[in-house]
Amino acid sequence: MIIDKQKSEPLIKCSKRIFIGIIGMFSAFFLCPSTCKWYTIVEKPSITGEEQVGLFLQKKRGYMMLTEEKEFFEWYLEYRLIKDRPGLLGDLASILGMLNINIRTINGVQTNTRGMLLSTDDNDKIEALRSLLLKVSNIEINKLRPPTMLDRLAVRHGRYIERDAEDKKTFRFIRDELGILVDFLGELFKKEGHQLIGIRGMPRVGKTESMIAASVSSNKRWTFISSTLLRQTVRSSLTVDEMTANHVYLIDGIVSTMRSTERHHSLLREIMAFPATKVIEHPDIFARETEYKLSDFHYIIELRHHPDEEITYELINTRSFNDFEMT
């Protein structure tokens, strides 16, 4: 049989490579068996502090790799469009990409204004970004800071929540914005410890329903201390399971102060001193009839059917609260 050397040379080379590979594999197993074992990833205890830097040692098939878990910081960037030219957002995204800054969320938050939630592993990159954006003539930076709760909600819903110009703890909503209100209350309910929140609004506008929905959204249990949602409720005691910091206590300021008993007042004082979230409908009546003041409230929510609706309590004296028995 005649063998063509030119055709057989590639075959011989390939066979040699396979043979060398097999010899190398067997040598590794017999000479250094410890390097060829399978190891699971071992997580060392995190370094103490808020940095939570984790060191991982991975040893797998003959190599070792030491990796460090990076900590990422969130920032909020808001800028106004001076000239909305084509490709502007792409240019901005390119700058962020070159700095290795990630865009987590982007949305318009006002007319000609965009908001971004960013994340980076190095805060010095944010200062570099600030210096670069100050040189861009097509945009004007409004905010570049760690995000607040209101910043997150603005990017999520595409608008800022209306806030009273004089009293910064007062926020205004209309009935068509119940979704934003539930998100806002849900974020407040997630906070630990004592919180006192007041909700103003005329009957049948959705105050109590919003409080219940926000409690569910924040994974908190809700308990009525006083209410007129289905029928008039006036509690004079609570069970042990109902006295936990994971509860949101819902109080009708009119019912608790003008239709209740001394036992209810005693429970109310106990609840007010308890380190948990309390939400009080009709806070003005509650402050007028008790020793508490409006300055004791951390947040005041105003809910209206339409922006021009006036919230008044004149019907309380003229109709014996009949119009305030439905939320």
C-alpha positions as CSV (number, residue, x, y, z in Angstrom):
1,M,0.0,0.0,0.0
2,I,1.4,3.4,-1.0
3,I,1.1,6.1,1.6
4,D,0.9,9.8,0.6
5,K,3.3,11.6,2.9
6,Q,1.7,15.0,2.2
7,K,-1.7,13.8,3.2
8,S,-0.5,11.9,6.2
9,E,1.6,14.7,7.8
10,P,-1.4,16.6,9.3
11,L,-2.8,13.3,10.7
12,I,0.5,12.5,12.3
13,K,0.7,16.0,13.9
14,C,-2.8,15.8,15.2
15,S,-2.1,12.4,16.7
16,K,1.0,13.7,18.4
17,R,-0.9,16.5,20.0
18,I,-3.6,14.2,21.3
19,F,-1.0,11.9,22.7
20,I,0.9,14.7,24.4
21,G,-2.4,16.0,25.9
22,I,-3.3,12.5,27.3
23,I,0.2,12.2,28.8
24,G,0.0,15.6,30.4
25,M,-3.4,14.9,31.9
26,F,-2.2,11.6,33.4
27,S,0.9,13.3,34.7
28,A,-1.2,15.9,36.4
29,F,-3.3,13.3,38.1
30,F,-0.5,11.1,39.3
31,L,2.1,13.7,40.1
32,C,-0.1,16.5,41.5
33,P,-3.4,15.0,42.4
34,S,-4.3,17.7,44.8
35,T,-4.4,20.3,42.0
36,C,-7.0,18.3,40.1
37,K,-9.7,18.0,42.7
38,W,-13.0,19.8,42.5
39,Y,-13.4,22.4,45.2
40,T,-16.6,24.3,46.0
41,I,-16.4,28.1,46.5
42,V,-15.7,29.0,50.1
43,E,-17.0,32.3,51.4
44,K,-14.9,33.8,54.2
45,P,-16.7,35.8,56.8
46,S,-17.3,39.4,55.6
47,I,-15.1,42.1,56.9
48,T,-16.9,44.0,59.7
49,G,-18.5,47.3,58.8
50,E,-20.8,48.5,56.1
51,E,-18.4,47.7,53.3
52,Q,-19.3,44.0,53.3
53,V,-16.2,43.0,51.3
54,G,-16.2,39.3,50.7
55,L,-13.1,37.3,49.8
56,F,-13.6,34.2,47.8
57,L,-11.0,31.4,47.3
58,Q,-11.7,29.2,44.4
59,K,-9.4,26.2,43.6
60,K,-10.5,24.2,40.6
61,R,-8.7,22.0,38.1
62,G,-5.1,23.1,38.8
63,Y,-5.6,26.9,39.3
64,M,-6.4,29.3,42.1
65,M,-8.3,32.5,41.8
66,L,-8.8,35.2,44.4
67,T,-11.7,37.6,43.8
68,E,-13.0,40.5,45.8
69,E,-16.7,41.3,45.9
70,K,-17.0,45.0,45.0
71,E,-19.3,47.4,46.8
72,F,-21.4,49.5,44.5
73,F,-22.7,53.0,45.4
74,E,-25.9,54.5,44.0
75,W,-26.2,58.1,42.7
76,Y,-29.0,60.1,41.3
77,L,-28.3,62.3,38.2
78,E,-30.9,64.8,37.1
79,Y,-30.3,67.2,34.2
80,R,-32.3,69.7,32.2
81,L,-32.2,69.7,28.4
82,I,-31.1,73.1,27.1
83,K,-30.9,71.8,23.5
84,D,-32.4,68.4,22.8
85,R,-30.3,67.5,19.8
86,P,-30.3,64.0,18.2
87,G,-27.8,61.6,19.8
88,L,-27.4,63.5,23.0
89,L,-28.6,60.7,25.2
90,G,-26.3,58.3,23.3
91,D,-23.3,60.6,23.9
92,L,-24.1,60.8,27.6
93,A,-24.4,57.0,27.8
94,S,-21.0,56.7,26.1
95,I,-19.4,58.9,28.7
96,L,-21.0,56.8,31.5
97,G,-19.8,53.6,29.8
98,M,-16.2,54.8,29.5
99,L,-16.2,55.6,33.2
100,N,-17.7,52.2,33.9
101,I,-20.8,53.8,35.6
102,N,-24.0,51.7,35.1
103,I,-27.4,53.2,34.3
104,R,-29.9,51.4,36.5
105,T,-33.1,53.4,35.6
106,I,-33.8,56.4,33.4
107,N,-37.0,58.4,33.0
108,G,-38.3,61.9,32.4
109,V,-39.2,63.5,35.7
110,Q,-40.4,66.9,34.5
111,T,-40.7,68.9,31.3
112,N,-37.3,68.7,29.5
113,T,-35.8,67.1,32.5
114,R,-34.4,63.5,32.8
115,G,-33.5,61.6,35.9
116,M,-31.1,58.6,36.2
117,L,-30.3,56.1,38.9
118,L,-26.6,55.3,38.5
119,S,-24.3,52.8,40.2
120,T,-20.5,52.7,40.5
121,D,-17.8,51.0,42.5
122,D,-15.8,54.2,42.8
123,N,-17.2,57.6,44.0
124,D,-14.3,59.4,42.4
125,K,-15.8,58.5,39.0
126,I,-18.8,60.6,39.9
127,E,-16.7,63.6,40.5
128,A,-15.0,63.0,37.1
129,L,-18.5,62.7,35.6
130,R,-19.5,66.0,37.2
131,S,-16.5,67.8,35.7
132,L,-17.2,66.4,32.3
133,L,-20.9,67.2,32.3
134,L,-20.2,70.8,33.4
135,K,-18.5,71.2,30.0
136,V,-21.4,70.0,28.0
137,S,-23.4,73.0,26.7
138,N,-26.5,71.1,25.7
139,I,-27.5,70.1,29.3
140,E,-27.6,71.6,32.8
141,I,-27.1,69.5,35.9
142,N,-29.8,69.9,38.4
143,K,-28.8,67.2,40.9
144,L,-26.0,64.7,41.3
145,R,-26.3,63.2,44.7
146,P,-27.0,59.9,46.6
147,P,-30.7,59.1,45.8
148,T,-33.4,60.0,48.2
149,M,-36.8,58.2,48.5
150,L,-38.4,61.0,46.5
151,D,-35.8,60.7,43.7
152,R,-36.5,57.0,43.4
153,L,-40.2,57.5,43.2
154,A,-39.8,60.3,40.7
155,V,-37.8,58.0,38.3
156,R,-40.2,55.2,38.9
157,H,-43.4,57.2,38.1
158,G,-41.9,59.9,35.8
159,R,-42.8,62.9,38.0
160,Y,-42.1,64.4,41.4
161,I,-44.6,64.3,44.2
162,E,-46.1,67.7,44.8
163,R,-44.8,69.2,48.0
164,D,-45.9,72.2,50.0
165,A,-43.6,75.2,49.5
166,E,-43.6,76.3,53.1
167,D,-44.2,73.1,55.0
168,K,-41.8,70.5,53.5
169,K,-43.3,67.6,55.4
170,T,-46.7,68.1,53.6
171,F,-47.3,66.2,50.3
172,R,-50.3,66.5,48.0
173,F,-52.0,63.9,45.9
174,I,-55.2,63.6,43.9
175,R,-57.4,60.5,43.6
176,D,-56.0,59.7,40.2
177,E,-52.6,59.4,41.8
178,L,-53.5,56.7,44.3
179,G,-50.8,54.4,42.8
180,I,-48.1,56.9,43.5
181,L,-49.5,57.5,47.0
182,V,-49.5,53.8,47.8
183,D,-45.8,53.6,46.7
184,F,-44.9,56.6,48.8
185,L,-46.7,55.3,51.9
186,G,-45.2,51.9,51.3
187,E,-41.7,53.3,51.4
188,L,-42.5,55.2,54.6
189,F,-43.9,52.1,56.3
190,K,-40.6,50.2,55.6
191,K,-38.8,52.5,58.1
192,E,-38.3,51.2,61.6
193,G,-39.3,52.8,64.8
194,H,-41.8,55.5,65.8
195,Q,-43.4,57.3,62.9
196,L,-46.5,59.6,63.0
197,I,-48.2,60.2,59.6
198,G,-51.3,62.2,59.1
199,I,-53.7,62.0,56.2
200,R,-56.1,64.9,55.3
201,G,-59.0,64.4,52.9
202,M,-62.7,64.6,52.4
203,P,-65.0,61.5,52.7
204,R,-64.8,58.8,50.1
205,V,-61.5,59.9,48.6
206,G,-59.6,56.7,49.4
207,K,-57.6,57.5,52.5
208,T,-58.1,54.2,54.4
209,E,-57.9,52.1,51.3
210,S,-54.5,53.7,50.5
211,M,-53.2,53.0,54.0
212,I,-54.2,49.3,53.8
213,A,-52.7,48.9,50.3
214,A,-49.4,50.5,51.4
215,S,-49.3,48.2,54.4
216,V,-49.6,45.2,52.1
217,S,-47.0,46.7,49.7
218,S,-44.5,47.1,52.6
219,N,-45.1,43.6,54.0
220,K,-46.4,45.1,57.2
221,R,-49.5,44.0,59.2
222,W,-52.1,46.6,59.7
223,T,-54.5,47.0,62.7
224,F,-57.4,49.4,63.1
225,I,-57.4,51.3,66.4
226,S,-60.4,53.3,65.2
227,S,-62.1,53.4,61.8
228,T,-65.4,53.8,59.9
229,L,-64.4,51.8,56.9
230,L,-67.1,49.2,57.1
231,R,-68.6,50.0,60.5
232,Q,-67.5,52.2,63.3
233,T,-64.6,50.5,65.1
234,V,-63.3,51.6,68.5
235,R,-60.7,49.3,70.0
236,S,-60.1,49.3,73.8
237,S,-57.5,46.6,73.9
238,L,-55.1,44.6,71.6
239,T,-53.8,41.1,71.7
240,V,-50.1,40.3,72.3
241,D,-49.7,39.4,68.6
242,E,-51.0,42.9,67.6
243,M,-48.4,44.7,69.7
244,T,-45.3,44.3,67.5
245,A,-43.1,46.7,65.6
246,N,-44.1,45.0,62.3
247,H,-47.5,46.6,62.6
248,V,-49.0,49.7,61.1
249,Y,-51.7,51.2,63.4
250,L,-54.5,53.0,61.6
251,I,-56.4,55.6,63.6
252,D,-59.4,57.8,62.7
253,G,-58.7,61.1,64.4
254,I,-62.4,62.0,64.6
255,V,-63.6,58.7,66.0
256,S,-60.8,58.4,68.5
257,T,-61.2,61.9,70.0
258,M,-64.9,62.5,69.8
259,R,-66.7,59.2,69.8
260,S,-64.6,56.9,72.1
261,T,-64.3,55.9,75.7
262,E,-61.7,56.3,78.4
263,R,-60.4,52.8,77.8
264,H,-59.9,53.6,74.2
265,H,-58.0,56.8,75.2
266,S,-55.8,54.7,77.4
267,L,-55.0,52.3,74.5
268,L,-54.4,55.2,72.2
269,R,-51.8,56.7,74.6
270,E,-50.1,53.3,74.7
271,I,-50.0,53.0,71.0
272,M,-48.7,56.5,70.5
273,A,-45.7,55.6,72.8
274,F,-45.1,52.3,71.0
275,P,-42.1,52.3,68.5
276,A,-44.1,51.6,65.3
277,T,-45.8,53.5,62.5
278,K,-49.0,55.2,63.3
279,V,-51.2,56.7,60.5
280,I,-53.9,59.1,61.6
281,E,-56.8,60.3,59.4
282,H,-57.9,63.9,60.1
283,P,-54.8,64.9,61.9
284,D,-56.1,68.5,62.5
285,I,-59.0,67.2,64.6
286,F,-56.6,64.8,66.4
287,A,-54.2,67.7,67.3
288,R,-57.1,70.0,68.3
289,E,-58.6,67.4,70.7
290,T,-55.5,65.9,72.2
291,E,-52.2,66.9,73.7
292,Y,-50.4,66.2,70.4
293,K,-49.5,68.9,67.9
294,L,-49.2,69.0,64.2
295,S,-45.5,69.5,64.7
296,D,-45.3,66.0,66.2
297,F,-46.2,64.5,62.8
298,H,-43.3,63.4,60.6
299,Y,-45.4,63.5,57.4
300,I,-48.7,65.0,56.4
301,I,-50.5,63.7,53.3
302,E,-53.3,65.6,51.6
303,L,-55.6,63.6,49.3
304,R,-58.2,65.4,47.1
305,H,-60.6,64.4,44.4
306,H,-59.2,67.2,42.2
307,P,-56.4,69.8,42.8
308,D,-58.8,72.7,43.6
309,E,-60.8,70.8,46.3
310,E,-60.9,72.4,49.7
311,I,-60.4,70.1,52.7
312,T,-62.8,71.4,55.4
313,Y,-64.2,70.1,58.7
314,E,-67.3,72.4,58.9
315,L,-69.6,69.4,58.4
316,I,-68.4,67.9,61.7
317,N,-70.3,70.5,63.7
318,T,-73.3,70.9,61.4
319,R,-74.1,67.2,60.6
320,S,-72.8,65.3,63.6
321,F,-70.0,63.7,61.6
322,N,-72.4,61.8,59.2
323,D,-70.5,62.8,56.2
324,F,-67.2,61.6,57.7
325,E,-68.3,58.0,58.3
326,M,-67.0,56.8,54.9
327,T,-63.4,57.1,53.8
